[in-house]
Amino acid sequence: MKMNMKIEQETTYHYSFDTAKDEEQLTIDLVLRLFGTHENHRLFLNWGFLSSNQFKGEMEDVLTEIPPPSRFHEEDLNNFTPPSPPIPFPFLLFSNPKPNEPLRPNLLIIAISSPSLYVLHHVPCKALIGSLVLPETPFSGNSIEPSLRDKSCNIYDVGDAKNSILLVSVQCPIAAERAHVAAKLLIGEQIIPERVVVFDSVRCQNFRGRLSPDETFAFKLETSSERIELSDSHALRRLDYLPSGSVVDGLAAALLARCQMKNIKGALCVAWPEVGGAAVALVKSILRNVSPSLDIGVHGNAEDEGLWSSQNRDHHFDSDLYT
């Protein structure tokens, strides 16, 4: 049996062995001698035969002792990772297992901003009839009774037989990827309202212009059917349109787009500032014009006031699954 050993200097040594034991001993001596005299040279071993397991345990393979660097980029390695399981779709859950679907309220009011959530939370004589369930939103920490601290999206009925009104309090974060699915559930399928009014806040990064914390104002966006009926309604006639170049995104934009697609009268009211007593007063004033019959007298305690005034202004972007 023969074994060839080469060095980068193109020097080749040929050896012959009578037994495997002689081969093992001579190989060890030769390798140590070569490493001692040629430390900077690479050693190439072309093995024809190696029978001793003892030699393998005493000395590591010099070719595989240090693994070579990966030839893949980190993003390429992610291609071999199995995909995450899909997130279940949101759904509506009503207290009545068999409601008279679809619900057809005269007015649907959806609160997204902190001031509007605070105002709707203190509307008396409202009945909880359902919720929009988002599988990615945990229920841990929610109270039995509706609270501003809960991460929920509850649906309330505050109307009477003549004027049916539904309120939706969006207190849980809804990522942009889920906004259109949520809007589809709230408008046009199980709930078909005659008119929709959405309350949100102006974002500094999306507003074209200068915003002062001392100023209080509101702007509007509306569907084409709402603009036609504006002459007969005094609700939002005094509000200016959102300045050109400003952007509205997320759930508010998805809801308004859903109204336009379904030819439903819809209006989006965005107010500034995002938090504070002035913003609450502004929302109350607009709500009185939207629905004069709605009792919006706010009688909150100090704990509630401290809660809504310190709420995360970007709470609907704070998602556990989407960043």
matplotlib code that plots the C-alpha trace (Angstrom):
import matplotlib.pyplot as plt

x = [0.0, 1.3, 0.6, 1.6, 2.2, 2.6, 3.6, 3.0, 6.6, 5.8, 7.9, 6.6, 7.5, 6.7, 6.6, 5.8, 4.4, 4.4, 1.8, -0.9, 1.0, 4.1, 2.0, 0.4, 3.7, 5.5, 2.6, 2.6, 6.4, 6.3, 3.4, 5.1, 8.3, 6.7, 4.7, 7.9, 9.9, 7.2, 4.8, 3.5, 2.9, -0.3, -0.3, -2.2, -2.8, -3.9, -4.9, -5.0, -5.7, -6.0, -7.1, -6.3, -9.2, -6.7, -4.9, -8.1, -8.8, -5.3, -4.9, -7.6, -7.9, -5.8, -8.0, -11.3, -10.0, -11.0, -14.3, -14.2, -16.4, -19.9, -20.3, -23.9, -25.1, -27.2, -30.3, -29.7, -29.6, -33.0, -34.4, -33.8, -35.9, -39.4, -42.1, -44.0, -47.6, -50.2, -52.0, -55.8, -58.1, -59.9, -63.6, -66.7, -68.1, -71.6, -73.2, -76.3, -75.3, -77.9, -78.3, -80.4, -77.6, -76.6, -76.9, -78.1, -77.5, -78.3, -74.9, -71.7, -69.1, -65.6, -63.1, -59.4, -57.7, -57.2, -59.6, -62.4, -61.9, -62.2, -65.4, -67.1, -66.0, -68.1, -71.2, -74.0, -76.7, -74.6, -74.9, -72.0, -73.2, -70.0, -66.3, -63.8, -61.5, -57.9, -56.0, -52.7, -54.0, -53.7, -56.6, -54.5, -54.8, -58.3, -61.0, -64.4, -66.1, -65.0, -62.1, -59.8, -56.9, -58.1, -56.7, -60.0, -62.3, -65.8, -69.0, -71.8, -75.4, -76.7, -79.6, -83.3, -85.9, -86.0, -82.3, -80.0, -76.4, -73.4, -70.1, -66.8, -63.9, -60.6, -58.4, -56.1, -53.3, -54.1, -51.2, -51.4, -51.3, -54.5, -56.3, -58.2, -59.4, -60.7, -62.3, -64.0, -65.5, -66.7, -68.3, -70.2, -70.7, -72.2, -72.6, -74.1, -74.5, -76.1, -73.4, -69.9, -67.9, -64.3, -62.3, -58.5, -55.6, -53.2, -49.7, -46.8, -44.9, -47.8, -49.0, -47.8, -47.4, -46.4, -48.2, -48.1, -49.0, -50.9, -53.2, -56.4, -58.0, -59.6, -59.7, -61.9, -61.9, -65.1, -66.4, -68.1, -71.6, -71.0, -69.9, -73.1, -75.2, -73.2, -75.6, -78.3, -76.1, -74.4, -72.2, -68.8, -69.6, -67.4, -64.4, -61.7, -60.4, -57.0, -54.3, -52.9, -49.8, -50.8, -51.2, -53.7, -52.8, -53.6, -57.1, -58.6, -57.7, -58.9, -62.3, -62.8, -61.7, -64.2, -67.0, -66.0, -66.0, -69.4, -70.9, -71.6, -71.6, -68.4, -66.3, -63.0, -62.2, -58.6, -57.9, -54.9, -53.5, -53.4, -54.0, -55.2, -58.3, -58.5, -58.7, -61.4, -63.5, -63.0, -64.2, -67.2, -68.2, -68.0, -69.9, -72.7, -73.0, -72.8, -75.5, -77.4, -79.4, -76.2, -75.5, -71.8, -71.5, -68.1, -68.0, -64.6, -62.6, -59.0, -57.7, -59.3, -58.1, -54.5, -54.8, -56.1, -53.8, -50.7, -51.8, -49.3, -50.0, -49.0, -50.8, -52.2, -48.7, -47.5, -48.2, -46.8, -46.6, -46.0, -43.3]
y = [0.0, 3.5, 6.9, 10.2, 13.4, 16.8, 20.3, 23.5, 23.6, 20.7, 18.3, 14.7, 11.9, 8.3, 5.7, 2.1, 0.3, -3.4, -3.2, -0.9, -0.3, 0.8, 3.1, 4.7, 5.3, 6.7, 8.9, 10.5, 11.1, 12.5, 14.9, 16.3, 16.7, 18.6, 20.9, 21.6, 22.6, 24.0, 25.9, 28.2, 25.6, 23.8, 20.0, 17.9, 14.3, 11.8, 8.8, 5.4, 3.6, 4.2, 1.4, 2.5, 4.0, 4.8, 7.2, 9.0, 9.6, 10.8, 13.3, 15.5, 15.7, 18.7, 19.4, 19.7, 21.0, 24.6, 24.6, 26.9, 30.0, 29.7, 30.5, 31.6, 35.0, 35.3, 36.1, 33.1, 30.8, 32.1, 30.5, 27.1, 28.1, 26.7, 29.4, 30.4, 29.1, 31.6, 33.8, 33.1, 35.7, 38.2, 37.6, 39.2, 37.7, 38.8, 38.3, 37.0, 33.7, 34.3, 38.1, 39.6, 39.8, 41.9, 44.7, 47.9, 50.9, 54.4, 55.6, 53.8, 55.7, 54.2, 55.7, 55.1, 58.1, 58.4, 61.4, 59.7, 56.5, 58.4, 60.1, 56.9, 55.0, 57.4, 57.3, 56.1, 53.5, 51.6, 47.9, 45.6, 43.5, 42.1, 42.4, 42.3, 39.5, 39.7, 36.4, 38.2, 40.4, 38.6, 38.8, 38.5, 41.5, 42.5, 43.1, 41.6, 45.0, 47.3, 49.4, 51.9, 49.7, 46.7, 45.7, 45.2, 46.2, 46.3, 47.1, 48.9, 49.7, 53.0, 53.7, 53.3, 52.0, 55.2, 55.9, 52.9, 53.9, 51.5, 52.5, 50.8, 51.4, 50.3, 49.9, 47.2, 47.7, 46.8, 46.5, 47.9, 44.4, 43.6, 46.9, 46.0, 42.7, 44.5, 47.2, 44.5, 42.9, 46.2, 47.6, 46.0, 42.3, 41.7, 45.4, 47.5, 51.1, 54.0, 56.3, 56.0, 58.5, 57.6, 59.6, 59.5, 61.9, 63.8, 62.4, 64.8, 62.7, 62.4, 66.1, 68.6, 71.8, 73.0, 71.7, 73.5, 71.8, 74.9, 74.8, 72.7, 71.9, 69.1, 68.1, 65.8, 63.4, 62.0, 59.7, 60.9, 60.0, 61.9, 65.0, 64.9, 64.8, 67.4, 70.1, 68.4, 67.8, 70.2, 67.6, 68.2, 71.2, 73.6, 71.4, 72.0, 69.3, 67.7, 69.7, 68.4, 66.3, 65.0, 61.2, 59.1, 55.4, 52.4, 51.4, 54.9, 54.9, 51.3, 52.2, 55.2, 53.2, 50.5, 53.0, 54.4, 50.9, 50.0, 53.5, 54.2, 57.7, 58.0, 60.7, 60.6, 63.3, 63.7, 66.0, 67.7, 67.4, 63.7, 63.9, 66.5, 68.1, 70.4, 67.4, 65.8, 69.0, 69.2, 65.6, 66.1, 69.2, 67.3, 64.3, 66.6, 67.7, 64.2, 62.8, 65.4, 62.6, 60.9, 61.6, 62.4, 63.9, 62.8, 62.1, 60.3, 60.0, 61.1, 57.6, 57.6, 61.1, 60.1, 57.0, 58.5, 61.5, 59.3, 56.6, 55.7, 58.0, 55.3, 52.5, 51.1, 50.7, 48.9, 45.3, 42.1, 40.4, 43.2, 45.9]
z = [0.0, -0.9, 0.5, -1.3, 0.7, -1.1, 0.0, -1.8, -2.9, -5.2, -3.2, -3.2, -0.9, -1.6, 1.1, 1.3, 4.3, 5.2, 8.0, 9.1, 12.4, 10.6, 8.4, 11.5, 13.3, 10.3, 9.3, 12.8, 12.7, 9.2, 9.9, 13.0, 11.2, 8.3, 10.6, 12.5, 9.4, 7.2, 9.4, 6.7, 4.1, 3.6, 3.8, 1.4, 2.3, -0.3, 1.8, 0.2, 3.5, 7.2, 9.4, 13.0, 15.0, 17.7, 15.4, 14.6, 18.3, 19.2, 16.3, 14.6, 10.9, 9.9, 6.9, 8.9, 12.2, 11.3, 9.2, 6.2, 6.1, 4.7, 1.1, 1.7, 2.8, 5.8, 3.8, 1.6, 4.7, 5.7, 2.5, 4.1, 7.2, 7.1, 6.9, 9.9, 10.2, 8.8, 11.3, 11.5, 10.0, 12.2, 12.8, 14.4, 17.5, 18.6, 22.0, 20.2, 18.5, 15.8, 15.3, 12.6, 10.2, 8.5, 10.9, 9.2, 11.6, 10.5, 11.8, 12.5, 14.6, 14.8, 17.3, 16.7, 18.3, 22.1, 22.6, 20.6, 22.5, 25.8, 24.7, 23.5, 26.5, 28.7, 26.6, 28.9, 28.1, 25.5, 25.2, 24.2, 21.3, 19.8, 19.2, 16.4, 17.4, 16.2, 16.8, 17.2, 20.0, 23.4, 25.8, 28.9, 31.2, 29.9, 32.5, 32.5, 32.2, 29.3, 30.2, 28.5, 29.6, 27.6, 24.2, 22.5, 19.6, 21.0, 19.2, 21.1, 20.4, 21.7, 19.3, 19.6, 17.2, 15.2, 15.0, 15.2, 16.1, 16.5, 18.2, 17.6, 20.0, 18.4, 21.5, 20.1, 17.6, 14.1, 11.7, 8.2, 6.8, 8.7, 8.2, 5.0, 6.5, 9.6, 7.5, 5.4, 8.5, 10.0, 6.9, 4.1, 5.1, 8.6, 9.2, 6.5, 7.8, 6.0, 7.1, 8.7, 10.7, 11.7, 14.2, 14.1, 14.9, 12.7, 12.6, 12.6, 10.1, 7.7, 7.8, 5.3, 7.3, 10.7, 13.8, 17.1, 20.3, 21.3, 18.3, 18.1, 14.7, 12.7, 9.1, 7.1, 4.2, 2.7, 0.1, -3.1, -1.8, 1.5, -0.5, -2.4, 0.7, 2.5, 1.6, 3.7, 6.7, 9.1, 10.8, 9.1, 6.9, 8.9, 8.8, 6.2, 4.0, 4.8, 3.2, -0.1, 0.4, 3.8, 4.3, 6.2, 6.5, 8.5, 9.6, 9.1, 5.4, 4.9, 6.4, 4.2, 1.2, 2.1, 2.3, -1.2, -2.7, -1.2, -2.1, 1.5, 2.9, 4.9, 6.5, 8.2, 10.8, 11.9, 14.9, 16.4, 19.0, 19.5, 23.3, 25.8, 27.1, 24.0, 21.7, 23.8, 23.7, 19.9, 19.4, 21.6, 19.6, 16.3, 17.7, 18.8, 15.2, 13.9, 16.2, 18.3, 20.0, 21.3, 25.0, 25.1, 28.5, 29.8, 33.5, 33.9, 37.0, 37.6, 36.8, 33.4, 32.6, 33.4, 31.3, 28.1, 28.4, 28.6, 26.1, 23.4, 20.6, 18.1, 19.8, 16.6, 15.3, 18.4, 17.4, 18.9, 15.5, 13.0, 13.4]

ax = plt.figure().add_subplot(projection="3d")
ax.plot(x, y, z, "-o")
ax.set_aspect("equal")
plt.show()
